[in-house]
Amino acid sequence: MPEFDAADVREYYDRHTGSFIAHGEGGAAGALHRAVWGPGVDDADAAVHYVENRLLARLEASPAGEPPAHVVDLGCGVGGSLCHLAARLPIRGTGLTLSAVQARHAERRIRGAGLSDRVRCLEADYCDPPPDLPAADLAFAIESLVHGPDPARFFAACARIVRPGGLLAICDDFLRPAEGPAARRTVARFRRGWRLNTLLHPHELRALAARAGFEHLSTDDLTPHLRLGRPRDRAAALFIAVSGWLPLDRTRFGHLVGGTALQTCLAKGWIGYDLALFHRAVDTGIPAPPARGAADSAAGTRP
């Protein structure tokens, strides 16, 4: 059994999404994930959208054709990633989130961007996607796999969602070889603080993907391109240290406890931040998602 069920994860994001938007690196752009200062990145906007821009390059390199590509965001937050992609390419997009709060934010963002005819957000579990979800040419999960109850269920769902020949991208935290009580304690604080069930080693990820019919294309370690120890991070660490001496309800600040633990894990090399790309094999024996014609109709229908 997972330590945190869907209700726990939903409550976490319902509670903290407003803070993530207000104070996160990419909150204003609707990107509730880390900025990556990779090669060629020279400003904050490009850093916030580094992963999405890598996906854009993949979509642009795909053969052009009709109907437009359908892209599914597995754990879409407030819809910033799909809006970024749809503003640059004529894709259709569907986002899935457990959080009603995030879904409302996403719908407002989509409307504000003028993308309601091509992009939608559904309040749904990516391990149990809607049966009529359109087939995906590309599905991606940015910092959302770690919350899932069972990675095997995640990949089984992806095999139903992604069309044969389609792409799956996962950008998330992964375990690195680490020994000793300090590493175990800090990783455990990260898990509890951020409501994580699924922290894998990279080889475990590739094995699970292969069993679900996905071929590994590449894995890039993005950890060296993260900026650790920002002023906000140092302030959070100081607050957590001081709060141990104050009569505060520390459960309210679990996200800060988890974030501070993650900073330590990344700095110590106990956890890495990877972008992994997979190709769904054409002949897997796994039933394909709905046909593209049905996909386009469904993608254009508001929930």
Residue pairs with C-beta under 8 A, 6 or more apart in sequence:
2 149
2 150
2 197
3 191
3 197
4 147
4 149
4 195
4 196
4 197
5 149
6 98
6 125
6 149
8 195
9 98
9 147
9 195
10 98
10 99
10 100
12 194
12 195
12 254
12 255
13 97
13 98
13 99
13 101
13 102
14 99
14 100
14 101
14 102
16 255
17 32
17 77
17 78
17 99
17 101
17 102
17 105
18 101
19 255
20 27
20 32
21 27
21 28
21 30
21 32
21 78
21 105
23 232
24 31
24 32
25 31
25 34
25 35
25 44
25 47
25 48
26 32
26 33
26 35
26 48
26 49
26 80
29 45
29 48
29 49
29 80
29 84
30 77
30 78
30 79
30 80
30 81
30 83
30 105
30 106
30 109
31 48
31 49
31 52
31 77
31 80
31 81
31 84
32 77
32 78
32 80
32 143
33 51
33 77
33 142
33 143
33 171
34 143
34 226
34 273
35 44
35 47
35 48
35 50
35 226
35 227
36 47
36 50
36 51
36 222
36 225
36 226
36 273
37 47
37 50
37 225
37 226
37 227
38 47
38 50
38 222
38 225
40 46
41 47
41 50
41 225
46 53
49 84
50 222
50 225
51 81
51 142
51 169
51 171
51 275
52 81
52 84
52 85
54 169
54 275
55 71
55 85
55 138
55 140
55 169
56 85
56 88
56 89
58 138
58 167
58 169
58 277
59 69
59 71
59 85
59 89
59 91
59 137
59 138
60 89
62 69
62 137
67 92
67 292
67 293
67 295
67 296
68 89
68 90
68 91
68 92
68 118
68 296
69 89
69 91
69 92
69 137
69 138
70 91
70 92
70 93
70 94
70 134
70 135
70 136
70 137
70 138
70 292
70 295
70 296
70 299
71 82
71 85
71 91
71 92
71 93
71 94
71 136
71 137
71 138
71 139
71 140
72 93
72 94
72 95
72 96
72 133
72 134
72 136
72 138
72 139
72 140
72 161
72 162
73 79
73 81
73 82
73 93
73 94
73 95
73 96
73 139
73 140
73 141
73 142
74 96
74 126
74 139
74 140
74 141
74 144
74 145
74 154
74 158
74 161
75 96
75 97
75 126
75 141
75 142
75 143
75 144
75 145
75 147
76 82
76 95
76 96
76 97
76 102
76 106
76 121
77 95
77 97
77 102
77 106
78 102
78 105
78 106
78 109
79 95
79 105
79 106
79 107
79 109
79 110
79 119
79 121
80 109
81 95
81 140
81 142
82 93
82 94
82 95
82 110
82 119
82 121
83 109
83 110
83 113
83 115
83 119
85 91
85 93
86 92
86 93
86 113
86 115
86 118
86 119
87 113
87 115
90 118
91 118
92 118
92 119
92 134
92 295
92 296
92 299
92 300
93 115
93 118
93 119
93 120
93 299
94 119
94 120
94 121
94 122
94 133
94 134
94 136
94 299
95 106
95 119
95 120
95 121
95 122
96 121
96 122
96 124
96 125
96 126
96 129
97 103
97 106
97 121
97 122
97 123
97 124
98 123
98 124
98 125
99 123
100 123
102 121
103 121
103 122
103 123
106 121
107 121
110 116
110 119
110 120
110 121
113 119
116 302
117 300
118 299
118 300
120 299
120 301
120 302
120 303
121 303
122 130
122 303
124 130
126 141
126 144
126 148
126 154
126 157
127 148
127 149
127 150
127 153
127 154
127 157
128 157
129 157
129 160
129 161
132 290
132 294
132 298
133 161
133 289
133 290
133 298
134 289
134 290
134 292
134 294
134 295
134 296
134 298
134 299
135 161
135 162
135 163
135 166
135 288
135 289
135 290
135 291
135 292
135 295
136 161
136 162
136 163
136 166
136 289
137 162
137 163
137 166
137 167
138 162
138 166
138 167
138 168
138 169
139 158
139 161
139 162
139 166
139 167
139 168
139 169
140 168
140 169
140 170
140 171
141 154
141 169
141 170
141 171
141 172
142 171
142 172
143 171
143 172
143 173
144 172
145 151
145 154
145 170
145 172
145 198
146 172
146 173
146 194
146 196
146 197
146 198
146 199
147 194
147 195
147 196
147 197
147 198
148 154
148 197
148 198
149 197
149 198
150 197
150 198
151 198
151 200
151 204
151 205
151 208
152 208
152 211
152 212
154 198
155 208
155 209
155 211
155 212
155 214
156 212
158 168
158 212
158 214
158 280
159 212
159 213
159 214
159 280
159 284
159 286
160 286
160 287
160 289
161 289
162 168
162 214
162 280
162 289
163 280
163 288
163 289
163 292
164 280
164 281
164 282
164 283
164 284
164 288
165 279
165 280
165 282
166 279
166 280
167 217
167 277
167 278
167 279
167 280
168 209
168 214
168 277
168 278
168 279
168 280
169 275
169 276
169 277
169 278
170 205
170 274
170 275
170 276
170 278
171 222
171 273
171 274
171 275
171 276
172 273
172 274
173 199
173 262
173 265
173 271
173 272
173 273
174 199
174 200
174 201
174 202
174 205
174 271
174 272
174 273
174 274
175 187
175 199
175 200
175 201
175 270
175 271
175 272
176 201
176 269
176 270
176 271
176 272
178 184
178 187
178 268
178 269
178 270
183 265
183 268
183 270
186 261
186 264
186 265
186 268
186 270
187 199
187 261
187 265
187 270
187 271
189 257
189 258
189 260
189 261
190 196
190 258
190 261
190 262
190 265
190 271
191 197
191 199
191 258
192 254
192 257
192 258
193 254
193 255
193 256
193 257
193 258
193 259
193 260
193 261
194 254
194 255
194 258
194 259
194 262
195 254
196 258
199 271
200 208
202 219
202 272
202 274
202 276
205 276
206 216
206 219
206 276
209 216
209 276
209 278
210 216
212 286
213 280
213 281
213 284
213 285
213 286
214 278
214 279
214 280
214 281
215 278
215 279
215 280
215 281
216 276
216 277
216 278
217 277
217 278
217 279
218 276
218 277
219 274
219 275
219 276
219 277
220 274
220 275
220 276
221 272
221 273
221 274
222 273
222 274
222 275
223 266
223 272
223 273
223 274
226 266
226 273
228 263
228 266
228 267
229 263
229 267
233 259
233 260
233 263
236 256
236 259
236 260
237 260
237 263
239 253
239 256
240 253
240 256
240 257
240 260
243 250
243 253
250 257
262 271
264 270
265 271
266 272
266 273
289 295
290 298
